[in-house]
Amino acid sequence: MVASLRSRLLAAAVTTAWLSACAGVSQTLVTVYSPLLAISIPIPAGWSTEIGSQAGFKMQIFTGPSVDVPERPGIRVQVMTGPIPDGVTVDEIAERYVEGQEVSLARGYSLHGFAGKSWYFLSQDGAEQSRLMLTPIEGILYGIYAHGEAGTVESYGTVLDAMWNQFSVEREPFFETYSRPELSLQFRHPRSWNKTKSLGEAGKSFFVGFRSPALAKEEAGTSIHATLEVSVNTLSPGTTLEAFYTERTEALGDNYRLVRHEQVAGGKGISNLYGTETQLASYLERTFYFVHDGNSFVYKFIVQNVVYTQIEPWIEEIAKSFPPASEAAEPR
């Protein structure tokens, strides 16, 4: 039976591109950051989403259209996190999802170096198909469960692969580290935020930029990203944080509107949220200022208003690593 199911899966995979084209299914992905679950995952643009909970697990649920009748739902992806019950294995948890279906494939899965497992299964009549991933990390279970019409699930095969491959826990200990020890510069960023450029003048200044994955799509189809710009500059001897901050903020033009001002890192830094506009869009800029060992450190997030509120907790998590390296905690 397992061999037969695998053959059916393979045959269905051959028709994936044809089904997608015929149904007009969008597979343009945007990365959704979930503040509730502290995870990110790529999702086709236009899918609906809702929040839920069950048996102590928090959930964010995404629903996509059927390839046969696009007006009706055809696939549902449930992302979940929650504490693992004592003495329960991932295989035992998986049985709740597999019940009444036949497993065609089970294999290992790795999330940030932690061992998990992934399953593929079909309903007994072949009309429905599912995928499941479960990975325990430090007492918390992370999972993805995709379920729907067999043809629709197959048509989203490459999308589901991307979900499985790019699913990420968005907590600071699991971020990637960027380090320039000679500048006392060290901070962490999500693995999906790619470095775009860096430049500097030895002994005077340094700049490095990062860009998030696509977070949303504009009506014209243009991707909306967030950026992080980090700069380090040499200061005149004796320059304090307050003096540097005053100089920088006074140099800002009239186009910058102060929305929020606060001290961060136990008073070692200052953070401002600015509103600004261009001819194309309105932006919020979250800027963090530090002074240490004769250098200034400025970390600036530039985000369109339409996505800022959703990712602000993500920004806060990234900013936990911003104090200069010699003042921050040692890497974990």
Residue frames relative to the residue before (quaternion, step in Angstrom):
aa qw qx qy qz dx dy dz
M 1.0000 0.0000 0.0000 0.0000 0.00 0.00 0.00
V 0.6435 0.5252 -0.3287 0.4496 3.60 0.96 -0.86
A 0.6481 0.5138 -0.3211 0.4614 3.57 0.96 -0.87
S 0.6401 0.5276 -0.3235 0.4552 3.57 1.01 -0.83
L 0.6541 0.5145 -0.3119 0.4584 3.56 0.96 -0.86
R 0.6394 0.5200 -0.3275 0.4621 3.56 0.99 -0.82
S 0.6349 0.5254 -0.3326 0.4585 3.58 1.01 -0.76
R 0.6494 0.5105 -0.3174 0.4657 3.55 1.00 -0.79
L 0.6357 0.5242 -0.3282 0.4619 3.57 1.01 -0.78
L 0.6557 0.5111 -0.3114 0.4603 3.56 0.95 -0.88
A 0.6614 0.5039 -0.3119 0.4598 3.57 0.92 -0.88
A 0.6566 0.5058 -0.3161 0.4616 3.56 1.00 -0.81
A 0.6196 0.5644 -0.3474 0.4205 3.59 1.02 -0.75
V 0.6016 0.5763 -0.3590 0.4208 3.59 1.10 -0.69
T 0.7215 0.4386 -0.2420 0.4780 3.58 1.12 -0.67
T 0.3557 0.7781 -0.4715 0.2138 3.60 1.26 -0.03
A 0.6996 0.4671 -0.2840 0.4602 3.61 0.70 -1.05
W 0.6463 0.5287 -0.3199 0.4476 3.59 1.00 -0.86
L 0.6583 0.5120 -0.3080 0.4578 3.58 0.93 -0.89
S 0.6577 0.5210 -0.3099 0.4472 3.55 0.92 -0.94
A 0.6727 0.5008 -0.3020 0.4534 3.58 0.91 -0.91
C 0.6798 0.5031 -0.2976 0.4429 3.56 0.91 -0.94
A 0.7315 0.4321 -0.2386 0.4704 3.58 0.97 -0.85
G 0.3901 -0.7282 0.4826 0.2911 3.57 1.18 -0.29
V 0.2841 0.7909 -0.4940 0.2229 3.57 1.20 0.58
S 0.3430 -0.7373 0.5466 0.2001 3.57 -0.82 1.03
Q 0.0589 -0.7854 0.6153 0.0326 3.55 -0.91 0.94
T 0.3309 0.7110 -0.5306 0.3216 3.57 1.15 0.67
L 0.2242 -0.8337 0.4974 0.0847 3.56 -0.52 1.19
V 0.0628 -0.7243 0.6818 0.0812 3.50 -1.29 0.60
T 0.4186 -0.7007 0.5161 0.2597 3.56 -1.10 0.66
V 0.1929 -0.7781 0.5916 0.0859 3.55 -0.75 1.10
Y 0.1758 -0.7422 0.6383 0.1040 3.55 -0.88 1.01
S 0.1812 -0.7925 0.5763 0.0837 3.57 -0.79 1.02
P 0.3206 -0.7537 0.5380 0.1994 3.64 -0.44 1.13
L 0.6192 0.5691 -0.3407 0.4202 3.58 1.07 -0.73
L 0.7875 0.3174 -0.1474 0.5074 3.56 0.90 -0.97
A 0.2856 -0.7672 0.5084 0.2670 3.60 1.28 -0.39
I 0.5340 0.5610 -0.4372 0.4571 3.54 0.86 1.08
S 0.1700 -0.7345 0.6285 0.1913 3.54 -1.34 0.07
I 0.0156 0.7880 -0.6134 0.0497 3.53 -1.17 0.67
P 0.4153 -0.6926 0.5166 0.2845 3.63 -0.98 0.73
I 0.0496 -0.7906 0.6092 -0.0371 3.56 -0.97 1.00
P 0.5415 -0.6018 0.4527 0.3736 3.64 -0.98 0.63
A 0.5148 -0.6352 0.4782 0.3206 3.57 -0.95 0.89
G 0.7713 0.3556 -0.2653 0.4563 3.56 -0.97 0.87
W 0.5123 0.6175 -0.4458 0.3969 3.61 1.19 -0.15
S 0.4359 -0.6761 0.5245 0.2789 3.56 -1.11 0.66
T 0.1382 -0.7960 0.5851 0.0694 3.56 -1.21 0.48
E 0.0017 -0.7760 0.6307 -0.0010 3.54 -1.22 0.57
I 0.3966 -0.6995 0.5497 0.2261 3.54 -1.28 0.49
G 0.0713 0.8037 -0.5885 0.0524 3.56 -1.08 0.72
S 0.1554 -0.7595 0.6175 0.1329 3.54 -1.34 -0.08
Q 0.0570 0.7868 -0.6117 0.0593 3.52 -1.17 0.61
A 0.8663 -0.0300 -0.0067 0.4985 3.55 -0.95 1.00
G 0.7488 -0.4070 0.2167 0.4762 3.58 0.95 0.88
F 0.6229 0.5243 -0.3400 0.4706 3.59 1.28 -0.02
K 0.3263 -0.7052 0.5960 0.2023 3.56 -1.06 0.85
M 0.0836 -0.8243 0.5599 -0.0012 3.58 -0.97 0.82
Q 0.0690 -0.7179 0.6851 0.1019 3.50 -1.30 0.53
I 0.1571 -0.8239 0.5443 0.0140 3.53 -0.65 1.20
F 0.1246 -0.7857 0.6051 0.0320 3.55 -0.92 1.01
T 0.1180 -0.8076 0.5773 0.0258 3.57 -0.93 0.94
G 0.1134 -0.8018 0.5861 0.0275 3.54 -0.93 1.01
P 0.6162 -0.5977 0.3784 0.3463 3.61 -1.22 0.42
S 0.5612 -0.5764 0.4859 0.3416 3.51 -1.32 0.41
V 0.4552 -0.6671 0.5047 0.3051 3.59 -1.09 0.61
D 0.6482 0.5158 -0.3182 0.4610 3.58 1.19 -0.45
V 0.7805 0.0348 0.0194 0.6239 3.56 0.95 -0.95
P 0.2743 -0.8227 0.4705 0.1632 3.61 0.10 1.26
E 0.5957 0.5860 -0.3659 0.4098 3.61 1.17 -0.41
R 0.7319 0.3678 -0.2396 0.5212 3.61 1.18 -0.34
P 0.5745 -0.5788 0.4372 0.3791 3.61 -1.16 0.48
G 0.0999 -0.8190 0.5636 0.0403 3.56 -1.01 0.82
I 0.7855 0.1327 -0.0745 0.5999 3.57 1.25 -0.31
R 0.0997 -0.7805 0.6169 0.0170 3.54 -1.06 0.84
V 0.0912 -0.7874 0.6091 0.0256 3.57 -0.82 1.02
Q 0.1233 -0.8028 0.5833 0.0074 3.52 -0.64 1.20
V 0.1049 -0.7800 0.6162 0.0313 3.58 -0.65 1.17
M 0.0015 -0.8432 0.5324 -0.0739 3.58 -0.74 1.02
T 0.0121 -0.7546 0.6550 0.0383 3.52 -1.30 0.49
G 0.2540 0.7589 -0.5765 0.1648 3.52 -1.17 0.62
P 0.6449 -0.5299 0.3752 0.4032 3.57 -1.23 0.31
I 0.4346 -0.6895 0.5172 0.2612 3.56 -1.02 0.82
P 0.4568 -0.6740 0.4977 0.2988 3.62 -0.78 0.93
D 0.5757 -0.6137 0.4157 0.3452 3.58 -0.97 0.84
G 0.8587 0.1650 -0.1373 0.4653 3.52 -0.99 0.95
V 0.5880 0.5694 -0.3711 0.4385 3.59 1.26 0.14
T 0.2929 -0.7630 0.5536 0.1601 3.60 -0.89 0.94
V 0.6349 -0.5238 0.3899 0.4130 3.57 -1.25 0.32
D 0.6058 0.5520 -0.3635 0.4429 3.61 1.06 -0.61
E 0.6541 0.4984 -0.3175 0.4722 3.58 1.01 -0.76
I 0.6377 0.5038 -0.3293 0.4807 3.59 1.02 -0.72
A 0.6396 0.5485 -0.3223 0.4314 3.58 0.99 -0.86
E 0.5783 0.6109 -0.3783 0.3865 3.59 1.07 -0.66
R 0.6068 0.5688 -0.3557 0.4263 3.60 1.12 -0.63
Y 0.6964 0.4476 -0.2569 0.4988 3.57 1.15 -0.67
V 0.6962 0.4976 -0.2691 0.4418 3.57 1.01 -0.85
E 0.4923 0.6995 -0.4253 0.2957 3.58 1.13 -0.58
G 0.8105 0.2141 -0.1976 0.5081 3.56 -0.82 1.06
Q 0.7030 0.3734 -0.2558 0.5486 3.58 1.31 0.05
E 0.4011 -0.7139 0.5250 0.2322 3.55 -1.27 0.26
V 0.3879 -0.7345 0.5162 0.2086 3.55 -0.75 1.13
S 0.2020 -0.7856 0.5748 0.1076 3.57 -0.83 0.99
L 0.8036 -0.0158 0.0388 0.5937 3.57 1.14 -0.57
A 0.0038 0.7583 -0.6519 0.0042 3.56 -1.09 0.81
R 0.1121 0.8066 -0.5701 0.1086 3.58 -0.84 0.94
G 0.6435 -0.5425 0.3859 0.3778 3.53 -1.29 0.32
Y 0.1145 -0.7641 0.6335 0.0420 3.54 -1.28 0.54
S 0.1512 -0.7923 0.5863 0.0752 3.57 -1.04 0.77
L 0.0339 -0.7799 0.6248 -0.0143 3.56 -0.90 1.00
H 0.8220 -0.1335 0.0284 0.5529 3.58 -0.41 1.27
G 0.7255 -0.4454 0.2338 0.4697 3.56 1.05 0.80
F 0.5962 0.5403 -0.3700 0.4646 3.60 1.27 -0.01
A 0.4409 -0.7299 0.4704 0.2269 3.56 -0.91 0.99
G 0.0396 0.7756 -0.6281 0.0492 3.52 -0.95 0.99
K 0.3748 -0.7119 0.5441 0.2379 3.55 -1.22 -0.45
S 0.1584 -0.7751 0.6074 0.0723 3.55 -1.19 0.66
W 0.1255 -0.7970 0.5897 0.0363 3.57 -1.02 0.87
Y 0.1511 -0.7271 0.6601 0.1129 3.55 -1.28 0.58
F 0.1424 0.8128 -0.5581 0.0875 3.62 -0.84 0.84
L 0.2975 -0.7407 0.5873 0.1339 3.53 -1.35 0.53
S 0.5110 -0.5850 0.5158 0.3613 3.55 -1.24 0.46
Q 0.6516 -0.5604 0.3413 0.3807 3.57 -1.12 0.56
D 0.7071 0.4234 -0.2714 0.4971 3.60 1.13 -0.55
G 0.5124 -0.6856 0.3920 0.3373 3.60 1.30 0.04
A 0.5105 0.6792 -0.4099 0.3317 3.61 1.25 -0.04
E 0.7829 0.2398 -0.1185 0.5617 3.59 1.15 -0.59
Q 0.1265 -0.7870 0.6027 0.0383 3.53 -1.15 0.69
S 0.0864 -0.8180 0.5687 0.0025 3.58 -1.06 0.73
R 0.1178 -0.7294 0.6629 0.1212 3.50 -1.38 0.35
L 0.0639 -0.7918 0.6073 0.0151 3.56 -1.12 0.70
M 0.0191 -0.7621 0.6468 0.0224 3.57 -1.11 0.78
L 0.0196 0.7781 -0.6270 0.0315 3.55 -0.98 0.91
T 0.0770 0.7929 -0.5991 0.0804 3.58 -0.84 1.00
P 0.2367 -0.7693 0.5739 0.1507 3.60 -0.73 1.01
I 0.0004 0.7780 -0.6279 0.0217 3.57 -0.99 0.92
E 0.8485 -0.1634 0.0753 0.4976 3.55 -0.61 1.20
G 0.7779 -0.3747 0.1695 0.4751 3.54 0.83 1.07
I 0.6736 0.4346 -0.2921 0.5216 3.59 1.28 -0.06
L 0.2778 -0.7573 0.5706 0.1540 3.56 -0.92 0.92
Y 0.1243 -0.7634 0.6318 0.0507 3.57 -0.93 1.00
G 0.0761 0.8288 -0.5488 0.0780 3.56 -0.89 0.86
I 0.1373 -0.7287 0.6610 0.1151 3.50 -1.39 0.39
Y 0.0144 -0.7832 0.6216 -0.0047 3.57 -0.92 0.91
A 0.0633 -0.7908 0.6086 -0.0104 3.57 -0.59 1.22
H 0.0790 0.8047 -0.5776 0.1125 3.57 -0.77 1.04
G 0.3367 0.7480 -0.5331 0.2075 3.56 -1.04 0.75
E 0.7632 -0.2961 0.2712 0.5063 3.51 -1.30 -0.36
A 0.5751 -0.6279 0.3908 0.3497 3.59 -0.88 0.90
G 0.6841 0.4906 -0.2964 0.4511 3.59 0.87 -0.91
T 0.6601 0.5060 -0.3041 0.4645 3.56 1.02 -0.80
V 0.6421 0.5090 -0.3250 0.4722 3.57 0.96 -0.86
E 0.6503 0.5049 -0.3197 0.4689 3.59 0.98 -0.78
S 0.6503 0.5292 -0.3332 0.4313 3.59 0.93 -0.82
Y 0.7145 0.3919 -0.2355 0.5296 3.57 1.17 -0.54
G 0.2194 0.8286 -0.4938 0.1463 3.58 1.16 0.46
T 0.7063 0.4397 -0.2766 0.4810 3.60 0.83 -0.94
V 0.6056 0.5436 -0.3528 0.4618 3.59 1.13 -0.60
L 0.6627 0.4916 -0.3052 0.4755 3.58 0.92 -0.88
D 0.5974 0.5457 -0.3608 0.4638 3.59 1.06 -0.67
A 0.6572 0.5034 -0.3075 0.4692 3.59 0.98 -0.87
M 0.6195 0.5377 -0.3443 0.4567 3.59 0.99 -0.76
W 0.6784 0.4874 -0.2834 0.4711 3.55 0.89 -0.98
N 0.7226 0.4667 -0.2564 0.4409 3.60 0.86 -0.95
Q 0.7868 0.3500 -0.1609 0.4823 3.60 1.01 -0.80
F 0.3779 0.7095 -0.4965 0.3275 3.59 1.26 0.10
S 0.0278 0.8277 -0.5548 0.0797 3.58 -0.79 1.00
V 0.3892 -0.6647 0.5853 0.2532 3.52 -1.17 0.71
E 0.1890 -0.8258 0.5264 0.0726 3.58 -0.57 1.15
R 0.3830 0.6509 -0.5511 0.3548 3.48 0.48 1.33
E 0.6638 -0.5866 0.2986 0.3551 3.55 -0.97 0.95
P 0.6423 0.5253 -0.3623 0.4245 3.68 0.88 -0.66
F 0.7216 0.4289 -0.2452 0.4850 3.61 1.17 -0.48
F 0.4736 0.6617 -0.4474 0.3711 3.59 1.26 0.19
E 0.5146 -0.5925 0.5118 0.3494 3.54 -1.36 0.20
T 0.3702 -0.7419 0.5221 0.1997 3.57 -1.10 0.73
Y 0.1270 -0.7386 0.6563 0.0873 3.54 -1.05 0.87
S 0.0188 0.8367 -0.5413 0.0812 3.56 -0.71 1.07
R 0.0238 0.7303 -0.6827 0.0087 3.52 -1.16 0.83
P 0.2409 -0.8364 0.4721 0.1394 3.60 0.27 1.27
E 0.6348 0.5523 -0.3410 0.4192 3.61 1.01 -0.73
L 0.7153 0.3968 -0.2382 0.5236 3.59 1.28 -0.34
S 0.3951 -0.6963 0.4733 0.3675 3.58 1.33 -0.08
L 0.4590 0.6745 -0.4388 0.3765 3.56 1.17 0.69
Q 0.2605 0.7331 -0.5977 0.1936 3.54 -0.73 1.11
F 0.1904 0.7616 -0.6021 0.1457 3.56 -0.81 0.99
R 0.3859 -0.7197 0.5346 0.2178 3.54 -1.30 0.24
H 0.0609 -0.7890 0.6113 0.0105 3.54 -1.15 0.69
P 0.6188 -0.5392 0.4010 0.4070 3.62 -1.14 0.50
R 0.5706 -0.6278 0.4069 0.3387 3.56 -1.01 0.75
S 0.6478 0.5213 -0.3205 0.4537 3.61 1.21 -0.42
W 0.6000 0.5254 -0.3672 0.4786 3.61 1.27 -0.13
N 0.1748 -0.8384 0.5136 0.0536 3.56 -0.30 1.28
K 0.4964 -0.6322 0.5025 0.3184 3.53 -1.11 0.72
T 0.2479 -0.7962 0.5395 0.1167 3.57 -0.87 0.99
K 0.7883 -0.1739 0.1323 0.5752 3.59 0.97 -0.79
S 0.0388 -0.7643 0.6405 0.0640 3.53 -1.31 0.29
L 0.0732 0.7758 -0.6236 0.0618 3.54 -1.15 0.64
G 0.0928 0.8152 -0.5672 0.0713 3.55 -1.17 0.43
E 0.2918 -0.7011 0.6189 0.2005 3.49 -1.41 0.22
A 0.4911 -0.7112 0.4129 0.2873 3.56 -0.45 1.24
G 0.8416 0.1773 -0.1532 0.4866 3.52 -0.90 1.01
K 0.7469 0.3823 -0.2190 0.4981 3.61 1.23 -0.10
S 0.8205 -0.1299 0.1474 0.5369 3.58 0.66 -1.05
F 0.0342 -0.7677 0.6395 0.0223 3.52 -1.33 0.44
F 0.0418 -0.7848 0.6184 -0.0053 3.57 -1.13 0.80
V 0.0629 0.7640 -0.6417 0.0234 3.55 -1.10 0.76
G 0.1545 -0.8082 0.5656 0.0550 3.57 -1.00 0.87
F 0.1268 -0.7692 0.6236 0.0575 3.56 -1.20 0.65
R 0.1515 -0.7810 0.5994 0.0882 3.56 -1.19 0.57
S 0.4503 -0.6825 0.5123 0.2626 3.53 -1.00 0.88
P 0.5722 -0.5104 0.4645 0.4431 3.59 -1.25 0.05
A 0.6793 -0.4419 0.3595 0.4627 3.59 -1.27 0.09
L 0.2073 -0.8093 0.5439 0.0791 3.57 -0.75 1.11
A 0.7786 -0.0337 0.0356 0.6255 3.57 1.25 -0.43
K 0.3332 -0.7121 0.5772 0.2209 3.54 -1.36 0.16
E 0.3743 -0.6933 0.5670 0.2404 3.55 -1.02 0.84
E 0.6960 -0.4754 0.3233 0.4302 3.58 -1.24 0.33
A 0.6750 0.4898 -0.2918 0.4684 3.58 1.06 -0.71
G 0.5854 -0.6041 0.3602 0.4033 3.58 1.30 -0.06
T 0.4809 0.6696 -0.4368 0.3600 3.60 1.27 -0.02
S 0.4357 -0.6995 0.5052 0.2561 3.57 -0.98 0.85
I 0.2621 -0.7356 0.6049 0.1558 3.55 -1.13 0.75
H 0.0451 -0.7983 0.6002 -0.0222 3.57 -0.73 1.12
A 0.3179 -0.6604 0.6243 0.2703 3.53 -1.38 0.19
T 0.1704 -0.7759 0.5956 0.1192 3.57 -1.15 0.55
L 0.1810 -0.7365 0.6403 0.1217 3.52 -1.30 0.52
E 0.0683 -0.7905 0.6086 0.0014 3.56 -0.72 1.13
V 0.0817 -0.8031 0.5903 -0.0043 3.56 -0.77 1.09
S 0.0223 0.8067 -0.5892 0.0399 3.57 -0.79 1.01
V 0.1266 -0.7549 0.6415 0.0514 3.52 -1.17 0.80
N 0.0262 0.8088 -0.5849 0.0551 3.58 -0.83 1.00
T 0.4898 -0.6459 0.5030 0.2998 3.55 -1.16 0.70
L 0.2296 -0.7845 0.5665 0.1044 3.56 -0.98 0.91
S 0.5902 -0.5243 0.4623 0.4038 3.53 -1.30 0.28
P 0.6126 -0.5720 0.3845 0.3870 3.63 -1.00 0.73
G 0.8214 0.2644 -0.2024 0.4630 3.55 -1.02 0.89
T 0.4486 0.6925 -0.4631 0.3236 3.62 1.23 0.00
T 0.2679 -0.7758 0.5546 0.1369 3.58 -0.77 1.04
L 0.6749 -0.4624 0.3788 0.4326 3.54 -1.33 0.19
E 0.6719 0.5084 -0.3092 0.4410 3.57 0.85 -0.92
A 0.6635 0.4996 -0.3085 0.4636 3.59 0.97 -0.85
F 0.6525 0.4996 -0.3145 0.4750 3.58 0.96 -0.84
Y 0.6518 0.5239 -0.3148 0.4489 3.58 0.90 -0.94
T 0.6584 0.5134 -0.3110 0.4541 3.58 0.90 -0.90
E 0.6547 0.5146 -0.3097 0.4590 3.57 0.95 -0.89
R 0.6817 0.4913 -0.2954 0.4546 3.59 0.88 -0.93
T 0.7117 0.4632 -0.2834 0.4457 3.59 0.81 -0.92
E 0.6312 0.5274 -0.3403 0.4557 3.59 1.07 -0.63
A 0.6502 0.5249 -0.3131 0.4514 3.57 1.19 -0.51
L 0.5234 0.6390 -0.4170 0.3792 3.59 1.26 -0.24
G 0.4824 -0.6874 0.4671 0.2766 3.56 -1.05 0.71
D 0.7074 -0.4601 0.3389 0.4161 3.54 -1.35 0.10
N 0.5758 0.6133 -0.3727 0.3916 3.58 1.22 -0.35
Y 0.6481 0.4992 -0.3181 0.4792 3.59 1.29 -0.22
R 0.1028 -0.7896 0.6048 0.0142 3.56 -0.78 1.11
L 0.3576 -0.7467 0.5209 0.2081 3.59 -0.67 1.11
V 0.1810 -0.7974 0.5720 0.0641 3.56 -0.72 1.17
R 0.8058 -0.0503 0.0827 0.5842 3.57 0.97 -0.88
H 0.0793 -0.7818 0.6182 0.0200 3.56 -1.09 0.79
E 0.1652 0.7956 -0.5678 0.1313 3.59 -0.87 0.90
Q 0.4386 -0.6340 0.5589 0.3054 3.53 -1.32 0.37
V 0.1134 -0.7906 0.6005 0.0397 3.57 -1.10 0.74
A 0.8075 0.2804 -0.2097 0.4747 3.55 -1.37 0.21
G 0.6866 -0.5126 0.2845 0.4299 3.53 0.87 1.00
G 0.7160 -0.4426 0.2433 0.4820 3.57 1.10 0.68
K 0.5292 0.6389 -0.4077 0.3816 3.61 1.24 0.05
G 0.7919 0.1901 -0.1121 0.5694 3.58 1.24 -0.26
I 0.2948 -0.7172 0.6026 0.1889 3.53 -1.35 0.21
S 0.0936 -0.7886 0.6062 0.0438 3.56 -1.04 0.81
N 0.0732 -0.7725 0.6304 0.0214 3.55 -1.01 0.92
L 0.1918 -0.7168 0.6522 0.1548 3.51 -1.25 0.57
Y 0.1028 -0.8072 0.5813 0.0082 3.57 -0.67 1.17
G 0.2567 -0.7053 0.6324 0.1918 3.53 -1.26 0.53
T 0.0890 0.7909 -0.6000 0.0809 3.57 -0.95 0.85
E 0.2026 -0.7916 0.5685 0.0954 3.57 -1.19 0.46
T 0.1530 -0.7194 0.6645 0.1326 3.49 -1.34 0.49
Q 0.6951 -0.4411 0.3352 0.4581 3.57 -1.24 -0.08
L 0.7116 0.4779 -0.2484 0.4511 3.58 1.18 -0.54
A 0.8224 -0.0640 0.1044 0.5555 3.60 0.95 -0.80
S 0.4290 -0.6444 0.5624 0.2906 3.52 -1.41 0.19
Y 0.1359 -0.8135 0.5650 0.0221 3.55 -0.94 0.95
L 0.2060 -0.6906 0.6656 0.1940 3.49 -1.41 0.28
E 0.1335 -0.7822 0.6061 0.0541 3.57 -0.92 0.94
R 0.1399 -0.7716 0.6181 0.0543 3.55 -0.68 1.15
T 0.0290 -0.8314 0.5522 -0.0547 3.57 -0.46 1.26
F 0.1437 -0.7735 0.6151 0.0518 3.55 -1.00 0.95
Y 0.1381 -0.8013 0.5810 0.0350 3.57 -0.87 1.04
F 0.0458 0.7726 -0.6317 0.0449 3.57 -1.01 0.93
V 0.1110 -0.7433 0.6513 0.1046 3.54 -1.31 0.45
H 0.1710 0.7841 -0.5784 0.1464 3.57 -0.83 0.99
D 0.8750 0.0068 -0.0102 0.4839 3.53 -1.07 0.90
G 0.7471 -0.4388 0.2195 0.4484 3.58 0.91 0.95
N 0.6862 0.4266 -0.2849 0.5158 3.59 1.28 0.18
S 0.3173 -0.6921 0.6055 0.2317 3.53 -1.27 0.47
F 0.1411 -0.7617 0.6292 0.0635 3.54 -1.18 0.74
V 0.0059 0.7951 -0.6049 0.0436 3.57 -0.69 1.11
Y 0.0826 -0.7754 0.6260 0.0032 3.55 -0.84 1.09
K 0.0056 -0.8328 0.5507 -0.0564 3.57 -0.53 1.16
F 0.1642 -0.7490 0.6369 0.0800 3.56 -0.86 1.08
I 0.0896 -0.7759 0.6233 0.0380 3.57 -0.89 0.95
V 0.0783 0.8187 -0.5482 0.1519 3.56 -0.44 1.29
Q 0.4676 -0.6504 0.5109 0.3120 3.58 -0.96 0.78
N 0.6305 -0.5759 0.3745 0.3613 3.55 -1.07 0.81
V 0.6549 0.5714 -0.3232 0.3743 3.57 0.93 -0.91
V 0.7763 0.2946 -0.1872 0.5249 3.63 1.13 -0.39
Y 0.4609 0.7245 -0.4444 0.2553 3.61 1.19 -0.29
T 0.6656 0.5226 -0.3244 0.4226 3.61 0.77 -0.99
Q 0.6533 0.5304 -0.3147 0.4392 3.58 0.98 -0.86
I 0.7964 0.3220 -0.1712 0.4824 3.60 0.86 -0.85
E 0.3711 0.7462 -0.4958 0.2444 3.62 1.18 0.08
P 0.6451 0.4961 -0.3549 0.4601 3.68 0.90 -0.66
W 0.5899 0.5528 -0.3551 0.4694 3.60 1.18 -0.58
I 0.6394 0.5169 -0.3105 0.4770 3.57 0.99 -0.88
E 0.6472 0.5204 -0.3165 0.4584 3.58 0.94 -0.88
E 0.6548 0.5110 -0.3145 0.4595 3.58 1.00 -0.79
I 0.6392 0.5119 -0.3203 0.4762 3.59 0.98 -0.83
A 0.6806 0.5300 -0.2872 0.4164 3.57 0.94 -0.96
K 0.4900 0.6602 -0.4384 0.3630 3.62 1.19 -0.25
S 0.7219 0.4411 -0.2382 0.4770 3.58 1.14 -0.60
F 0.4901 0.7432 -0.3811 0.2496 3.61 1.23 0.00
P 0.5282 0.6014 -0.4745 0.3662 3.70 0.87 -0.41
P 0.6266 -0.5518 0.3768 0.4010 3.64 -1.02 0.72
A 0.6862 -0.5657 0.2761 0.3646 3.53 -1.04 0.92
S 0.6951 0.4818 -0.2980 0.4425 3.60 0.87 -0.84
E 0.6808 0.4499 -0.2909 0.4994 3.61 1.27 -0.30
A 0.6267 0.5498 -0.3363 0.4379 3.57 1.20 -0.49
A 0.6283 -0.5149 0.4207 0.4040 3.52 -1.33 0.27
E 0.5858 -0.5628 0.4432 0.3791 3.54 -1.20 0.49
P 0.5984 -0.5731 0.4046 0.3870 3.61 -1.10 0.66
R 0.3423 -0.7384 0.5443 0.2031 3.54 -1.08 0.80
